[in-house]
Each structure stands twice: as structure tokens, then as C-alpha cells.
């Protein structure tokens, strides 16, 4: 009788450890969710890196693209262009 009671207590204790303990089922679920989040973030960063590489290659070799960037982002004008200033 006592052995059965101890066995049940031991089984319940081990079950609690398996579910809630360190590296248990709950911890495993949280780590899998975190791994999915990290993989998703990694894919986003890889896509951003790809876009930046494309821009770098264009800036190194494509003169019309460089001119477009200089005009739009830096406000530069070509010699002979007419510049209009509007008062605010």
C-alpha cells in the first residue's frame, strides 16, 4: 500500500517536472516560438541586405541612377537647369 502511494507521488512529481521544469514542455514551446520569431527577423534582415546590395551596385556603376539620387535627395541641379524657388 505504501509503495503504491509513493509510486503515485513520484509519478505526479515527475509529470510536473516534465511539463513545467527546466527544458520541460512549456519551456520547449516558448523556445520554438522564439526560434520562429528569430527566423522571421533573419529573413527580413536578409531581404533588406539584398536591397542595399542592389543599391550599392547601382551607385557604383549606373550614372543615370547616381544623377537621380543627387537631384532628388541632395537637391543638386545640372548646369543650364532653371531653378524655381517658391516662398512658403
Backbone as ProteinMPNN parsed JSONL, in Angstrom:
{"seq_chain_A": "XXXXXXXXXXXXXXXXXXXXXXXXXXXXXXXXXXXXXXXXXXXXXXXXXXXXXXXXXXXXXXXXXXXXXXXXXXXXXXXXXXXXXXXX", "coords_chain_A": {"N_chain_A": [[0.819, -1.182, 0.0], [1.883, 1.291, 0.846], [3.985, 1.487, -0.937], [2.7, 1.805, -3.405], [1.468, 4.283, -3.002], [3.712, 5.939, -2.764], [4.752, 5.551, -5.279], [2.756, 6.716, -6.885], [2.937, 9.383, -6.005], [5.562, 9.933, -6.754], [5.305, 9.628, -9.541], [3.493, 11.705, -10.162], [5.031, 13.905, -9.356], [7.227, 13.691, -11.143], [5.848, 14.063, -13.524], [5.025, 16.728, -13.245], [7.542, 17.951, -13.261], [8.369, 17.287, -15.85], [6.549, 18.71, -17.414], [6.587, 21.422, -16.435], [9.183, 21.96, -15.656], [12.717, 22.904, -15.953], [13.694, 23.099, -19.277], [11.399, 21.78, -19.961], [8.121, 20.846, -21.243], [6.618, 23.225, -21.49], [8.64, 25.172, -21.513], [9.976, 24.324, -23.797], [8.031, 24.841, -25.751], [7.936, 27.656, -25.616], [10.536, 28.251, -26.473], [10.493, 27.275, -29.108], [8.64, 29.014, -30.254], [10.063, 31.41, -29.954], [12.266, 30.806, -31.579], [11.013, 30.708, -34.098], [10.29, 33.406, -34.322], [12.838, 34.59, -34.413], [13.863, 33.464, -36.764], [12.099, 34.591, -38.626], [12.719, 37.327, -38.345], [15.366, 37.213, -39.19], [15.04, 36.556, -41.899], [13.806, 38.91, -42.779], [15.88, 40.754, -42.394], [17.765, 39.69, -44.155], [16.485, 40.15, -46.607], [16.453, 42.935, -46.585], [19.226, 43.426, -46.65], [19.796, 42.438, -49.207], [18.45, 44.309, -50.821], [19.944, 46.595, -50.183], [22.45, 45.848, -51.176], [21.848, 45.805, -53.919], [21.374, 48.544, -54.323], [23.924, 49.559, -53.771], [25.462, 48.442, -55.857], [24.237, 49.756, -58.029], [24.888, 52.404, -57.415], [27.607, 52.334, -57.735], [28.021, 51.895, -60.447], [26.02, 52.838, -62.245], [25.417, 55.628, -63.897], [23.118, 57.302, -64.61], [21.383, 56.618, -62.497], [22.826, 57.539, -60.293], [22.768, 60.258, -60.84], [20.021, 60.732, -60.583], [19.642, 60.213, -57.847], [21.276, 62.224, -56.775], [19.909, 64.502, -57.628], [17.302, 64.207, -56.501], [17.6, 63.569, -53.711], [19.725, 65.123, -52.754], [19.308, 67.602, -53.805], [20.636, 68.715, -55.948], [21.484, 70.432, -59.017], [21.734, 70.428, -62.597], [24.066, 72.027, -64.771], [22.762, 74.707, -66.494], [20.112, 74.11, -65.979], [16.931, 75.399, -65.004], [16.054, 76.907, -62.023], [13.432, 77.072, -59.771], [12.241, 78.907, -57.054], [10.024, 78.716, -54.443], [8.129, 80.72, -52.298], [7.291, 80.22, -48.908]], "CA_chain_A": [[0.0, 0.0, 0.0], [2.754, 2.463, 0.906], [4.783, 1.543, -2.155], [1.816, 2.343, -4.434], [1.291, 5.702, -2.725], [4.972, 6.59, -3.126], [4.851, 5.473, -6.729], [1.851, 7.732, -7.431], [3.52, 10.682, -5.691], [6.738, 10.064, -7.612], [4.832, 9.802, -10.914], [2.941, 13.061, -10.269], [6.165, 14.817, -9.262], [7.954, 13.616, -12.397], [4.989, 14.681, -14.542], [5.129, 18.177, -13.071], [8.867, 18.348, -13.738], [8.417, 17.156, -17.309], [5.742, 19.753, -18.034], [6.933, 22.783, -16.027], [10.582, 22.082, -15.256], [13.691, 23.47, -16.886], [13.67, 22.336, -20.533], [10.168, 20.995, -19.998], [7.262, 21.057, -22.403], [6.27, 24.646, -21.58], [9.866, 25.858, -21.929], [10.213, 23.922, -25.181], [7.073, 25.581, -26.576], [8.384, 29.049, -25.667], [11.753, 28.327, -27.284], [10.108, 27.103, -30.511], [8.034, 30.275, -30.672], [11.153, 32.382, -30.067], [13.033, 30.423, -32.758], [10.257, 31.159, -35.265], [10.424, 34.864, -34.39], [14.202, 34.91, -34.826], [13.977, 33.103, -38.18], [11.365, 35.594, -39.394], [13.529, 38.546, -38.314], [16.535, 36.935, -40.018], [14.619, 36.66, -43.293], [13.59, 40.324, -43.063], [17.19, 41.392, -42.493], [18.39, 39.211, -45.389], [15.852, 40.867, -47.715], [16.946, 44.313, -46.521], [20.609, 43.386, -47.123], [19.755, 42.256, -50.656], [18.091, 45.603, -51.406], [21.082, 47.502, -50.005], [23.476, 45.431, -52.141], [21.436, 46.282, -55.238], [21.621, 49.989, -54.375], [25.372, 49.779, -53.823], [25.907, 48.16, -57.23], [23.769, 50.835, -58.897], [25.653, 53.617, -57.12], [28.982, 52.174, -58.224], [28.188, 51.757, -61.887], [24.949, 53.378, -63.072], [25.464, 57.089, -63.83], [21.78, 57.927, -64.516], [20.854, 56.4, -61.142], [23.558, 58.46, -59.419], [22.229, 61.589, -61.109], [18.683, 60.784, -59.989], [19.806, 60.323, -56.393], [21.829, 63.553, -56.494], [18.863, 65.503, -57.836], [16.156, 64.042, -55.604], [17.925, 63.546, -52.286], [20.687, 66.15, -52.393], [18.851, 68.878, -54.327], [21.602, 69.253, -56.907], [20.955, 70.735, -60.349], [22.713, 70.382, -63.673], [24.362, 73.321, -65.361], [21.788, 75.033, -67.528], [18.756, 73.904, -65.48], [16.285, 76.565, -64.409], [15.616, 76.578, -60.667], [12.367, 77.916, -59.254], [12.099, 78.885, -55.591], [8.679, 79.129, -54.034], [8.081, 81.223, -50.924], [6.322, 79.475, -48.087]], "C_chain_A": [[0.874, 1.261, 0.0], [3.575, 2.609, -0.359], [3.953, 2.147, -3.29], [1.614, 3.831, -4.26], [2.55, 6.48, -3.116], [5.162, 6.612, -4.645], [3.967, 6.529, -7.402], [2.413, 9.123, -7.198], [4.73, 10.94, -6.585], [6.319, 10.338, -9.06], [4.275, 11.212, -11.124], [4.073, 14.089, -10.247], [6.957, 14.841, -10.563], [7.151, 14.254, -13.544], [5.046, 16.197, -14.467], [6.483, 18.675, -13.561], [8.964, 18.309, -15.264], [7.662, 18.305, -17.978], [6.298, 21.148, -17.724], [8.404, 22.989, -15.696], [11.453, 22.737, -16.309], [13.807, 22.535, -18.081], [12.472, 21.386, -20.604], [9.346, 21.337, -21.221], [6.903, 22.531, -22.586], [7.477, 25.452, -22.075], [10.188, 25.55, -23.391], [9.283, 24.675, -26.137], [7.513, 27.036, -26.719], [9.615, 29.194, -26.556], [11.443, 28.145, -28.775], [9.47, 28.375, -31.067], [9.108, 31.345, -30.859], [12.012, 32.094, -31.304], [12.33, 30.868, -34.029], [10.371, 32.673, -35.429], [11.808, 35.265, -34.89], [14.408, 34.578, -36.304], [13.275, 34.135, -39.067], [12.158, 36.899, -39.463], [14.765, 38.4, -39.2], [16.195, 37.055, -41.504], [14.39, 38.122, -43.689], [14.92, 41.05, -43.246], [17.9, 40.961, -43.775], [17.798, 39.927, -46.599], [16.328, 42.317, -47.754], [18.397, 44.397, -47.016], [20.674, 43.249, -48.642], [19.44, 43.583, -51.348], [19.247, 46.598, -51.303], [22.203, 47.145, -50.97], [23.136, 45.91, -53.549], [21.695, 47.776, -55.377], [23.102, 50.294, -54.489], [25.894, 49.538, -55.234], [25.462, 49.251, -58.199], [24.576, 52.106, -58.675], [27.093, 53.522, -57.613], [29.072, 52.283, -59.742], [27.166, 52.491, -62.75], [24.885, 54.905, -62.926], [24.088, 57.756, -63.812], [21.154, 57.759, -63.124], [21.521, 57.357, -60.154], [23.021, 59.881, -59.599], [20.847, 61.754, -60.481], [18.762, 60.967, -58.479], [20.311, 61.721, -56.03], [20.754, 64.631, -56.638], [17.763, 65.41, -56.776], [16.521, 64.187, -54.127], [18.85, 64.687, -51.869], [20.318, 67.533, -52.93], [19.81, 69.511, -55.313], [20.909, 69.507, -58.246], [22.092, 70.68, -61.364], [22.905, 71.781, -64.234], [23.383, 73.554, -66.513], [20.352, 74.793, -67.094], [18.221, 75.204, -64.893], [15.709, 76.135, -63.065], [14.566, 77.578, -60.23], [12.342, 77.778, -57.736], [10.718, 79.424, -55.263], [8.737, 79.569, -52.584], [7.012, 80.459, -50.152], [5.425, 80.416, -47.321]], "O_chain_A": [[0.622, 2.191, -0.766], [3.837, 3.725, -0.808], [4.482, 2.939, -4.069], [1.589, 4.574, -5.241], [2.465, 7.546, -3.725], [5.672, 7.582, -5.207], [4.382, 7.16, -8.374], [2.373, 9.962, -8.098], [4.896, 12.041, -7.11], [6.913, 11.185, -9.728], [4.55, 11.842, -12.145], [4.068, 15.035, -11.034], [7.321, 15.917, -11.038], [7.719, 14.903, -14.422], [5.108, 16.875, -15.492], [6.559, 19.718, -14.211], [9.566, 19.187, -15.883], [8.103, 18.815, -19.007], [6.465, 21.965, -18.629], [8.82, 24.126, -15.474], [10.998, 23.078, -17.401], [13.995, 21.328, -17.922], [12.537, 20.327, -21.229], [9.811, 22.032, -22.124], [6.885, 23.03, -23.712], [7.343, 26.308, -22.949], [10.625, 26.431, -24.131], [9.708, 25.097, -27.212], [7.469, 27.592, -27.816], [9.723, 30.16, -27.311], [12.065, 28.795, -29.615], [9.729, 28.765, -32.206], [9.061, 32.105, -31.827], [12.437, 33.019, -31.996], [12.982, 31.358, -34.951], [10.53, 33.167, -36.545], [11.933, 36.182, -35.702], [15.061, 35.336, -37.02], [13.786, 34.508, -40.123], [12.254, 37.509, -40.528], [15.164, 39.347, -39.878], [16.983, 37.598, -42.278], [14.735, 38.528, -44.798], [15.064, 41.868, -44.154], [18.565, 41.775, -44.415], [18.53, 40.276, -47.525], [16.576, 42.864, -48.828], [18.753, 45.339, -47.723], [21.514, 43.875, -49.288], [20.079, 43.94, -52.338], [19.496, 47.359, -52.238], [22.844, 48.036, -51.527], [24.01, 46.365, -54.286], [22.176, 48.233, -56.414], [23.494, 51.197, -55.228], [26.676, 50.334, -55.753], [26.218, 49.632, -59.092], [24.912, 52.808, -59.63], [27.723, 54.545, -57.879], [30.095, 52.719, -60.269], [27.451, 52.743, -63.921], [24.355, 55.411, -61.936], [23.9, 58.708, -63.055], [20.475, 58.662, -62.636], [20.858, 57.917, -59.281], [22.843, 60.614, -58.626], [20.542, 62.802, -59.912], [18.036, 61.777, -57.904], [19.821, 62.331, -55.079], [20.708, 65.57, -55.844], [17.346, 66.426, -56.221], [15.815, 64.862, -53.378], [18.763, 65.166, -50.738], [20.941, 68.527, -52.557], [19.794, 70.728, -55.494], [19.894, 68.889, -58.567], [23.26, 70.864, -61.022], [22.001, 72.614, -64.173], [23.209, 72.702, -67.385], [19.436, 75.238, -67.786], [18.978, 76.008, -64.35], [14.981, 75.147, -62.968], [14.779, 78.788, -60.308], [12.413, 76.671, -57.201], [10.311, 80.473, -55.763], [9.317, 78.886, -51.739], [5.965, 80.104, -50.693], [4.55, 79.969, -46.579]]}, "name": "protein", "num_of_chains": 1, "seq": "XXXXXXXXXXXXXXXXXXXXXXXXXXXXXXXXXXXXXXXXXXXXXXXXXXXXXXXXXXXXXXXXXXXXXXXXXXXXXXXXXXXXXXXX"}
